[in-house]
Amino acid sequence: VGGHGSLVLYLKNLERYVSCSAFAPMTNPLNSKWGQKAFTNFFGDDQEEWKKWDACELAAGLKGTSVELLVDQGDKDCFYP
């Protein structure tokens, strides 16, 4: 599992994990060409289904929930805007 997968697994299963670390994850696939292509291949055109697998969307839905996350993102990654 890569960085984005780690975040998704953690955010979907908070009762199973104490914390999560991700190094250079693709964190917002809904808003990247690569992520949109991948999600279309996995889930079809239903963007509501995509949101269930996007770490940023999952995190946004946790208002009022305490989470322990470490995300380390450099600016030399080819996906960095």
C-alpha positions in Angstrom: 0.0 0.0 0.0 1.3 3.4 -0.9 0.9 6.7 1.0 -2.7 7.4 -0.3 -3.7 3.8 0.4 -2.4 4.1 4.0 -4.4 7.3 4.5 -7.6 5.7 3.1 -7.2 2.6 5.2 -6.7 4.7 8.3 -9.5 7.1 7.7 -12.0 4.3 6.9 -11.0 2.3 10.0 -10.2 4.7 12.8 -11.3 2.2 15.4 -8.5 -0.2 14.2 -5.5 2.2 14.2 -4.0 4.8 16.6 -2.1 6.8 14.0 -1.1 6.9 10.3 2.1 8.1 8.5 2.3 8.7 4.8 5.3 9.8 2.8 4.6 11.6 -0.5 1.1 10.3 -0.9 -1.2 11.2 -3.8 -3.6 12.9 -1.4 -6.4 14.4 -3.6 -6.9 12.1 -6.6 -10.3 13.7 -7.3 -8.4 16.9 -8.4 -5.6 15.4 -10.4 -5.7 14.0 -14.0 -3.9 10.8 -12.8 -6.4 10.3 -10.0 -9.4 10.9 -12.2 -8.1 8.4 -14.8 -7.4 5.8 -12.1 -10.8 6.3 -10.4 -12.7 6.1 -13.7 -11.0 2.8 -14.4 -11.7 1.5 -10.8 -15.2 3.0 -10.1 -16.6 4.3 -13.4 -17.9 7.8 -13.9 -19.7 8.1 -10.5 -17.7 10.9 -8.7 -19.8 10.3 -5.5 -18.2 6.8 -5.4 -14.8 8.4 -6.0 -15.2 10.5 -2.9 -15.4 7.3 -0.7 -11.8 6.6 -1.8 -10.2 10.1 -1.7 -8.2 10.8 1.5 -9.0 14.5 1.4 -12.7 13.8 1.1 -12.6 11.2 3.8 -10.7 13.6 6.1 -13.1 16.5 5.4 -16.0 14.2 6.6 -14.3 13.8 10.1 -15.2 17.2 11.5 -15.1 16.9 15.3 -13.1 13.7 15.2 -9.5 13.6 16.6 -7.0 11.9 14.2 -3.2 11.4 14.4 -1.7 11.9 10.9 1.8 12.6 9.7 2.0 13.5 6.0 5.4 14.4 4.5 5.1 15.9 1.0 8.0 17.4 -0.9 7.7 19.7 -3.8 9.9 17.7 -6.3 7.2 15.0 -6.9 5.9 14.8 -10.5 2.3 15.1 -9.2 3.0 18.3 -7.2 1.1 21.2 -8.9 
